[in-house]
Amino acid sequence: MTTDAPVLPDPRTLSNLQLTEQACALCGSRLFRDRLLGTVSYRDRVGRKQSAELWACDPPCRSS
């Protein structure tokens, strides 16, 4: 049995708050209780490779 990995948001479309675990990666709301969505890799504005853990509202927000 295989499980599909969750589809994570494109990190290029996320705000700095969403990439630094301060806001929901799905809806952008401030996080009080959260759940881990996964880790993404991306290139920052100067081309350096970065990684970020994406967090979302818990209980799930309407966007998830």
C-alpha positions in Angstrom: 0.0 0.0 0.0 1.4 3.4 -0.9 0.3 6.8 0.3 0.6 9.9 -1.7 2.7 12.7 -0.3 0.8 15.8 0.4 1.0 18.5 -2.2 2.8 21.5 -0.6 2.4 25.1 -1.6 5.0 26.5 -4.0 7.6 28.3 -1.7 8.0 31.1 -4.3 4.4 32.1 -3.6 4.7 32.3 0.2 5.5 35.3 2.4 8.5 35.5 4.6 6.1 34.9 7.6 4.9 31.7 6.1 8.4 30.5 5.3 9.6 31.2 8.9 6.8 29.3 10.7 5.0 32.4 11.9 1.9 32.1 9.6 -0.1 29.3 8.1 1.4 28.1 4.8 -2.1 27.6 3.4 -4.2 30.5 4.5 -1.6 33.0 5.9 -3.2 33.4 9.3 -1.0 33.7 12.4 -0.3 30.4 14.0 -1.4 29.6 17.5 -1.8 25.8 17.2 -0.2 24.2 14.2 0.6 21.0 12.4 3.6 20.2 10.2 2.9 20.0 6.5 6.4 19.1 5.3 9.7 20.6 4.2 10.3 22.4 1.0 13.5 23.5 -0.7 13.8 26.7 -2.8 16.2 29.3 -4.0 16.2 32.7 -2.2 16.5 36.1 -4.0 20.3 35.8 -4.4 20.1 32.2 -5.6 21.2 30.4 -2.4 19.5 27.1 -1.7 17.2 27.2 1.4 14.8 24.9 3.1 11.8 25.6 5.2 9.3 23.6 7.3 5.8 24.6 6.3 3.2 24.7 9.1 -0.6 25.0 8.9 -3.5 25.7 11.2 -4.6 23.0 13.6 -7.5 22.4 13.5 -7.3 22.6 9.7 -8.1 26.0 8.2 -10.6 26.3 5.4 -7.8 26.3 2.8 -6.5 22.8 3.7 
